[in-house]
Amino acid sequence: MRLSLVISVCVVAVISGKAFAQSQYESSTDFAKYAMKLRENALLKIEPKVIMSPTKTVFTGDGPRYMTGPSLMGRGAELSGGPGRYSWKLGIVTTIFWIGERPSGNNPVPNDRSSWDRNWYYSYGGYDSPDPGARRNFIPVNFVPRQNPFYVALPYNDVEGGRTKPEASQVIPWFKQAFVRDGQTVLKGRWIAIRHGSRICYAQWEDCGPFRTDHWQYVFGNERPRPNLNQGAGLDVSPAVRDYLGLGNKDATDWRFVEFREVPSSGPWAMYGGNNTFVLLRRQSNDRFARRLVLKTESND
């Protein structure tokens, strides 16, 4: 079984010469890790045409949600409007990834870009080292990040080849409210809650993975993550999320989408980053205050 899996991965790997980097913990061997990276990049390029499966559609809130299994039954309260309307996805294998992962051995591709930002490393401000000794208060010790250090990746991208995918408007619950133009993602920056034990962390969706970019049935529906080289991993989280929740290199968490109004402003996820909703609102508030102060000064003159 393992031999057939490696052969399959190698066949796909021939298609592509490079890939988006993932965590160094994605495989027990360098070869499997390298093959995984090539496979993921190949998926980005040859992602199959989506065929809408004959699942039952439940229209709630601001968009459709696809029921692809029995576990959504009995969760009507969570799917109703208002806080908690998105249900928890339970026991998801979770791995760690970070901006600026260095190439090494058979892993020649640094993680310096995301699915939505070719200059992710520079947008962030540098290398988001996962080394606990190089971090303090959930950020790197040698610079203040220009983006939220609490970030995640989920295995779906709503854009391919510069165009919005045909199924996106039907499977993304908030698509209608967030859509601006064809080819512009409505997923980047979306907030999610991640739960581990008694702790809950909040982070923004900033990349796609692990392994796939087409599994909307899991991300927005009720399917489980599909088998992959990392024990069915379905969520990548940043070092800041890892540290806040006390995660191992590979661990199990629960997660769900949340509306911004549900995210506590007192957490460390509200402190940094030009892509951070909290930071943007503070800047707007400061700008309005400054304008009022200028107008008041001019009127007094």
N, C-alpha and C positions, 0 to 999 in steps of 0.2 A: 504493500500500500504506500509506504513512504517513497519507494523507488519510483512508482508511477506518478506520485505527486511532484517529485523533483523533475522528472522528465517533462511533465506538463508545464511546469514553471519555466524550464529551459526553452521550450518551444516558443512560449510567449516572449521570453527574454530576447530571443533573436530579433524580434520586431523592433526593439528600441535599444538605444545606446546609453541612455541616462534616465534618471528618475528623480522624483521628489524624495528627499531623504526622510527617513523616519527614525525612531528611537534606536539606539544601539542595542536595545534589549529585545528586538523583534524576532530574533532567531537564536538558536543555540549554537550555530556555526556561522562563520563569515560567509560561506558559500550560500547558505539558505537566505541569509540577510540580503546579500547582493542580488540574488535571484528574485527575492520579493520586491526589491526596489525597481528592478527592470520590469517586472510584471505589472507593478502599479502604473509606471509611466506608459506601458503599452495599453493599459486600460483607459488611460486618459485620451489616447489617440484613436483607439478602435472600439470605444464604448459602443455596445450594441444598441440598435434602434429599440426604443422602449415600446413594448406592447402592453397596453393597459389590461391588467388582469381582471377577470369578472368578479371583483370583490364587491361587497356591499358598501355603499357610500352613505355616510352619516353626515348630514349638513348641520353643523353646530357653530355658533358664534360667527366668525368672519370667514369661514371657508370649509371645504369638504375635508373629512378625515376618513381614511380607508381602513376598514376592519378586515384584517387578514388572518385573524385567529380568534380563539375564544376568550382570551384574557381581558379584552376590553369590555366584555359583558359585565354588568354590575358596577361599572365605573361611571355611571351617568352623572353623578355629582361632580366628578373631577373634570368631565368634559363639558359641563355647563359654563355659561359665561362668567367672567370674573376670575379672581385669583384661584388657582388650583385647577383650572379647566383642562390643563394638559396633564396626562397621566404619567406616573413614574415608569421608567423602563428599569426593570429590576435585575440585579446580578449581572451587570455587563462587565466583561473583561476589559480592564482599562490599563493602558500603557502610557509611558512618559515620552514626550517629544519636546524639542526646544529649538528656538530660532538660532541659526548659525552652527548647527552640528558640523564638526570638522570631518573631512574625509580621512579614512584610515583603512589600510589593508585592502580588502576587496570592496570597500564602501567608498567609491571615488566622488560621490556627489554630496556637497554640503547643503544643509537645509537653510539656504539663504533666500528662498522665495516661497510664497504660498500660492494656492490656486487662484487667488484674487489680487495678489500684489507681487509683481516681479522683483521689487526692491524691498522685500519684507525686512531683511536684515538691517538695511539702512533706515527704513521707516521706523523700526523699533529702536534703533540707536546703537546696536552692537550685539555681541554674543551673549545670549541668555544662559549663562553657564548653569548646568544642573548640579554642579559640585556644591554640596552644602557649605563647604568652607569658603566658597566664593560668593555666598549670598547672605543677605541680612535683611530682615523685615520684608521678606518675600520678593526682593529685587536683587540684581547683581550689586556687588559692593563697589564696583569701579565706574558705574554710570547710573543715571536716572533714566529709565526707559521712556521713550516718547509715545509708546502705546501701552495699553493695559497688559501687565504681566500675567494676568489671569485669562488665559486663552485656551481654546480647545479645537480639536478637529473631529468632524463627523463625516461618515462615508457617503456624502451626496454633494454634488455641485449642480446648481441650477443653470449654469452657463457652459456651453461647449462650442468651440470654434467661433467665439464672439457673438453667439446667438443664444437667446433664452431657450432652454429645452422645451419641447412641445408639451410635456406632461406637467411642467412646473406650476402652471396656473391652476391645475386640478388637484395637486397633491400638497402644496404648501399652504397651510391654513391662513397665513397673513398675506398671501400674494397680492390680493386685490388692493389692500391698503398700502402696501409697500412698493408696488411696481412703479417704476419711473419710465424706463425705455427698454427696448429689446437689447439684450446683451449685458445689462447691468444687474448684478446679483441682488437679490432681496434677502440673502442669508447672512452675509458678512456683518459681524457685530451683534448678531442676535444673542440675547442672554439665555443661559441655561443654569439650572441648579444641579449640583453634583453632591450626592449624599454618601457618606462612608461612616458606618457606625452611627454615633449620635451627632456628628458634625455635618453641616451643609455649607458648601462653598458655591460661589457664583462666579461665572466666567463668560467671556464672549466668544462666539463662534468665529474663528479667523482663518481656518484652513480646512481642507478636505482629506479624509482618511479615517482610520488606517485601511490600507489595501484597496479600497473601492471609492468610486465617486458616483455611483449609480443606484445605491440601495435606498431609494425613497420609501420602500415598503417597511423598512426598519426605522428609519429616521422619523418619519411622519406617521407610520402605521403601526402594526402590531407584530410584524415578523421579528425574529431574533436575528442577530448578526450572523452572516453566513460563515461557514468554516473557512479558516485561513491559516497561514503559517504561524500565527501567534495565538493559538487556542481560541479562535473566534473572537478576537478583540474587536470591540465596536466603538471605542472612544479613546482618543489621545488627549492627554491633558498636559499643561505646562508645568515646569518645576514649581511655580508659585502655588498652583492647585495641589500638587503633590505634597508640598510642605504644609499647607494649611490643613489638609485632611489626614496627613500622616500615612500616605500610601507607600507601598513597596513598588519596585520596578514594574511589576505586573500584579494587579490587584483587582478586586471586584467592587464596583460602585453601582449606585442607582442614579439615574439622571432624568430630567424632564425640562422642557422649555418653560420659561417664565416670562411674564410681561414685566416691563421695566419697573412698573409701580410695585411689584412684589420684591424687588431686590433691595435689601437693607443698605442704607447709605452709610452705615457705621462700619462696614467691613473694609478690609484692605483692598478689595477689588474696586473700590470707589475713589482711589487716590491718584492714580497715574494714567496718563495717556491721552493723546489728542483724538483717539478713536473711542474714548470712554464716555458714555452718555453722561455720567455724573460730572466729569471734567468739563464737557461741552456746556452743560447747563450752568455750571459755576462761572465759566467765562462769559456766557451771555448775560448772566446776572450782573457781573462786574462791569461789563460794557454798558449796560443800561444805567447802572449807578453812576458811572463816569460821565455819561452823556447828560444825565439829570444835574450832576454837579456843575458841569460846564455851563449848561443853560441857566442854572440859578446864579452862577457867578456873573455871567454876561448880563442878566436882568438886573442885578444889583449895581453893575457899572452904569 
